[in-house]
Amino acid sequence: MHFLLIFPPSSGYKLIAKRSLEEDSYVPPLGLLYLGRVLLDDGHTVEVIDYTAEQFNESKLKNKLSTADVVGMTVLSSHYELPQELAGFINECDSEIPLFIGGPHCSVIREKALSEFPVDVSVMGDAELRITSIAKAMQGKRKISSIPGIYYRDGKKIKKTRPLKSNIDLDTIPFPARHLVDKYEYGYFMGTKLSRGKTASIITTRGCPFGCRFCGIRNISPWYQERSVENVQGEIHQLAKEGYRTLQIMDDNFLVNKKRADKIMDFIIKNEYEFDIWIGGARVDSAERGLYEKMRDAGVIFMNFGLESGNQDVLDYYNKKISPEKIKKAVNLSIKMGFFTTGSFILGAPIETKKHLLTTMKFAKKLPLDFARFFPLGYFCGSPLWKEMVEKGKIQPDEYVVESDSRRGLGRFTKEELRNICQKAHNNIFYDPRFLLRQVYRAFYRNNFRFLNLGMKVFAGIIK
């Protein structure tokens, strides 16, 4: 069978209304590439369309659909409207072609994901070890009802199969079929090429052992799982042989197990691989000089922290289990290592007053970050905070992402006020001449002007 796997856009114009999207190909769609490898090994043919890396083209998609036997698509809760519209378009083009969806949205809202999409099957959780069974069901060689952890249509009814009994051994999953997206170039953000050379994404763990109240990851991946060090080393060696030069580690918290991370870095150093390594998610309480020095020697150039607030009581409210002092230590150590260091902050917790917000803004400005982002608090479907507000009747069960808003009893500021405050917080940092001079100095010191170029675009956008 020929599978067409689609990663929908996360931003852009309405597909049907405008027929165009803004390109911003940051990282490859790793989930689809895992599925692609399993399907290829089972004797199927696979093609991937990544709509973060190419613009939507109606006639091109119609041509692809004419040769496909099955279509699969990823769905994210934060941008579910666009894949929903895309599924409708596919259904209009060919109502007979089997269409299945997977991804976080399907794991969070489950049955409703299938009811709001014109598709045949919705897959919950990790799909790699069930995708071949789904293929057999599409061929009529197996009953769809025998496959665990899915919702499917039976006439006009939506039915659920038995739940998955446990997590899977991540080492049993073959490495992603990255050649399926060789036609694209990744590493772009806001139209700026940030990565060096050929870019690959890799995930060495799934889930997160922590319980931040604003995060819904446990509703998607209830278990924290680690691939073995040897398994990760094998994939890294393969990536080096295939000529990749930028390695983006996409774990939610790569440094949870510091001894494990230490061994992975040792392997890279020993083999003298010439990677630029990006750490997409790390906690500040993982900051240790010896580990960070080893990361630097292995090629790490980028670190991203979830900092959230400069107030201890707000950090406690979020159940972050960190402190402003630990934040300062981690950011300062990251900068000393020469890493391009970014941090994100969340504004608008129900307990936050204007004084809290001002404290966080001042705190962020004093940190030597290379880039800071401020977001209004979002109540994401499945997160502890979302569940609490659903129980209180302040959020409806079918609302997936709700911004903090005083008019709904979800905070002390309206969502418009919070958006303006976030913009002011950005301006407070980016308008500071000391920040701009610091970025110019660091660009020369690191001999890397890609981030400075991006910073100038952001600054120009703020002025505009």
N, C-alpha and C positions, 0 to 999 in steps of 0.2 A: 504494500500500500504506500501511497505517496502522502506524507503528512506536511501540511503547511502550518508552521508555528509562528504566531504573531505576537510581538511585544508592542502594545499600544502606546500612544503618546502620553506623557504626563503633563504636557502643557501645549498650548496652541489654540487655534481657532476650531470651532465646531466642524467636524469632518464634512458633514453633508452640506452645511451652509456655505463654507468657504473653500472646501477641497484643498486646503493647504495647512501646513504645520511649520512651526519654527524648529529648525534643527539644533540639537544640543546633545551630541552623542558623547556622553561622559564615560560610561562603562558598558561592556557587553551584557546582554540579558542572560545571566549565568544559569538561571533556572531552566530556560528553554534549551540551552546548550547541553545541560545534563540530560534532559529528556531526549534531545536529538541523538546523543551518543547511545543511549539504551535502545532507541528505535533502530538506529543504523546497525547495531550489533545483532539485532533480531531479524535483520534482512529487509527492513523497510527503507524507503528513500525519504529524505527530509529536506525541507527548505525553510529558512527563517527570514521573516521580514521584521526589521526593527524600525518602528516609526519614531524613535528618538534620533535615528541616524539618517533617515531619508524622509522626504516629504510624501504625503499621501497623494496617490495618483489613481483616480477611479478606473481608468482603462487598464492600467498595469495590474491592479488587484484583481479585476475581472478575469484577465488572462491567467493569472496565477490560480484563481479558483477553478478555472476550466480544466486544469490538469491535476487538481488535488482530490484525494479520496476522503481525507479528514482534515479539519481545521481545528487547531488548538490555540487558546489565547490566555495570556496572563491578565489578571484583574487586581488592581490595587484599590483599597477603600477610599483613599484620599483623592483619587481621580477616576472613580468608577463610571462617571457619565460618558467619558470618551470611548472606552471599550464597549460600553452599552450601546452607544450609537454605531460603533463599528460592527458589532454583532448584528444589529438591525440591518445594516447595509449588506452584510454578507448574506443574511437570510433573504433579503430582497433579490439579490443576484442569483441565488441558488438555494431554494428552500429545502432541497433534498440532501444537501451535503451535511454529513454529521459534524457538529460543532461542539467542542467541549471547552470548559474554562477551568482555571485553577489559579492559585496564588493566594495572597493574604485575605482578600475580600471573601473568598469562598470558605476559608477556615473560620472567619470571624462571624459571618451572618448565616452561613450554612444553607438551610433550605431556601431562605429568602433570596440568596444569590441566584438560584436557578429560576425562581419565580419572576424575577425582574429582568432576566436576560432571555432572549429568544434562542436558547441553546438546548442541547440534548442531555449533557452530563456536566455536573459540577464536582470537582475533586477537592476534598479536604486534605490538608497536610501534605507531606512529602509524596510526590507522585512517581518518583523514578522507578520504584519497584512494583508499581501497578500499571504503568503505561502500556506494557506489552499485553497485559490482560485486557485493558481497554481496547487495544487494537484488535485482539481476537474477538471481542464482543462486537466491534464495528464490522468485522468480517462474518459475523454469524457463527463463529466457532466456539463461543462461550456465552453464557447468560450474563448480562450486565448485572443482574441482581446478586450474582455470586462474588462480586468484587467488593471488598470492604472499604468503608470510608468515602462513599460517594452518594450524591443525590442524582436521580435520573427521571426522565419523563416516561410514563407508561400511559400512552393516550393523552388524556387531559389531566391525569393525576401525576403528582410528584411523589416519588417514593425514595426511601432511605435504606441503604444497606447496613449490615452490621458494622459497628465501629471498629477502627483499628485497635488491636490489642495492646500494642507497645510501640516504642520507637524502633528505628532501624539502625543497623550497624553501618555507619557512614563509610567505613572502609570498603564495603561491598559495592558501593556505587562507582562505576567507571568514571574516569576523568571527562570533563566536558568536551564536546565536539566543536572546538573553537574555530575550525576551518569553515564552519557554516556562516560565519560573519566576517570572513576575510575581505568581503567586498566593501566593508565599512572601515572607517578610521575613527578610533575612539580617543578619549582624553581631552575633549572640548568642553568648555564651560563658558557660557555667554559669548560664543563665537571665538573664543581664544583657545588655542592649543596649549594646554598646560603640561601634558605629559611628554616624555621623551621617547621617540620612536614608536615601535609597536606596543600596544597597551593590552594587558590582560587583567581580568579580575579573578580573584580566588577567594573562596570561603573555607576556613579551616575549622570552624565551629558553627553550630546552629543553636539558636535560642540564647537565653541570657539567664544566669542564676540569680540576678537581682530583681527587685520588685518595685521599681519606681512607679508611683501612682498614676502618672500621666501616660505611661507606656502600655501598649496592648500586645507586646511581643509574646507574652505567655499564653495569650488566647490563640495565637497563631502557631507557636512552637512551644508546647507545654514543657518539653524536656530540654535541658541544656546538654548538648552533645559535643564531643571533641573527636575529630579525626586523629588517628595515631600520628605521632611525629614522623614515622617512616613513610606513611601514606602521603603526608604533605610534602615531605622531601622528594618523593618520587614525582609528584606533579610539578614542583619547582624545577627539578632537573629537566623535565620534559619541556617546560616553558623556555628555559635557557637554550636548549637545543633548537627550539623552533624560532629563535631570534627575537623573543620579546624583550623589551628594554624597560618597560614600566610595569610594575606589579602592584595592583591595587588590592589590598586585603580588606574585604568587605564584611568581616565579622562585626556583630554588634559590639562585642567587647573582646578584641583579640588578646589583650593582656590579662585576662582573668587568671589563667594559669601561667604564672611568670616563668616557672621552670621549663614549661613546654615551649613558650616563646623563645626562651634563651637557647634551647637546643635547635630550634629552627633557624635562628640567626647564626649560630655556630656553623651550621651546615652551609649556609650561603657564603659566609666568610671563608670557610675552608676550601670551598670550590671556586672561589674568586669570581662568582657570578657578578656581572656588571648591571645590576638592576637599580632603577630608581624605585624605591618602595614607599607606598602611601599607606598609612594606617587610618582607615576610615572611621574607626570607633574605638575609643579607649577611655577608661576611667582615670580620674586624677589620683586615686589612691593606689594606682599601679606604678607610680613614679619612683624609680630607684636608679641611682646614678650608674651602677654597674650594668644594668640591663639597657639603659638608654645609650650608654657608650657603645655597647655591642650592636644595638640597633643602628646607630650612626655608622659604625664600621661596615655593617652589612649593606648599607645603601639607603636607609630610611631618610626621606627628605620632607615628609609631610605627616603631621599629627593633627587629629581632630578630637576635641574634647566636648562633652556635654557638660556645661558648667552651671547653667540654669539660673543661678541667683548669687548675689553677694550678701544675702541675709541668712543667718543660720536657721532662724525659725521657718523660713520658706523652704530651705533645703530639707529640713526635718519634715515639713508638711508633705513634701514630695517623696519622702522616704529615700532620699539619695544616699544617706549614710556617708556623706563627705562634709567638709568644712571649708570656709573661705581660706583658711590657712593652707589646707591641702591643695586647693586650687592654685594659690600663689606658687607653692612649691613646684607643682607639676608644670605649670606654664613657664616659669623661670628656667627650670631644668631643660625643658624642651627647646627653648630659645637658645640656651647655652650650647646645646648639641648642634645647633644650626638648622633645626627642623623649621619648616614653614608651619606655623602653629595657628590653628583656628579654634574658636570657641563659640558655642551657641548658648543663648540665654532665653528663658521663657518668662514672659511678663503677664501678669493677670491672675495669679492664684487667688482663690476666694478670700484668703486672709491678707492679701497685699493691699497696703495703703499707698498713698502718694509718696510717703516717706520711704517705704520699702523700694519703690521703683527708682527714686532718686539715688538711694544707696547703691542699688545694682548698677545704675548708669555710671556713677562715680567709680565704683569698684572696677567695672569693665575698662574704663578709660585709663586707670592706673596700671592695669595688666599690660605687659609688653607683647600683646597678641599681634599677629600679622593680619588677621581678619577676624571680625566679630559679627555675629548675626543675632538679631533680636526678633523673636516671634511672639505673637499673642498666644496665650495658652489655648491649646486645642483639646477638646474632649474627644478622644479617638475611640471609636467603637471597640468595646471589649476591655478597655483599660479600667483599672480600679476606680478612677475618678468618674469615668463615664457611667459605670455600673451604679455608683453611689447616687449620681444625679438622676438616673433612670428610676431608681427606687424611690427617690423623692418627688418624682413626677416633673422634674425640670427639663428633662430631655426625653424625647419619645424613642422607643426601641428601634424605630426605622431611621433614626438620624445617625449618620455614620461619623461625621466630623462636625463638631459644633464649637464655635469660638466662644471664649469667655465673654459674658455680656451681662451687665448689671440689670438690664431690663428683664432678664430671665432668671435672675437670682444666681448667676454663675460666676459672679465676681463683683467688684466695686466700681468697675468702669464699663462704659459701653464698648462694643467691639470697635466702633469708629474711633473712640478716644484711645484705645489700646493700639490701634494701627498707627495713629499719629504719634503716640509716645515711642513706639518702636522706631519710627522714622527719625524722630528727634534723637533717639539713642544712637542710631547709625551716624547721623550728622555730627553728633557730639564727638565721635571718634574720628571720622574721616575728614572733618573740617579742621582738625587740630594740625597746625603746621609741623609740630614735633612728630606726629604720626607719619606725615608724608615724608619728612626728611629721614626718618628711621627706615622707611621702606626703600628709599633710594639707596641708603647706605647698605642695607642688608642685601639688596639685589647685586651690588658690586661685590660685597663680601662673599656671597654664595655663588657668584658668577652664574646667576639664574635670573633672567629678566622677564620670564613668562608671567610670574605672579604680579610683578610690577605693572606689566601691560594690562592685566586684568583689573588691578587696582585703579588704574587711570580710567578705565571704562566705567567702573563703579562710581568713581568720583565725578566723572563727566555726567553720568546719569543722575546723580544727586543734584548737581548744579542745574541740570535741565529741568 
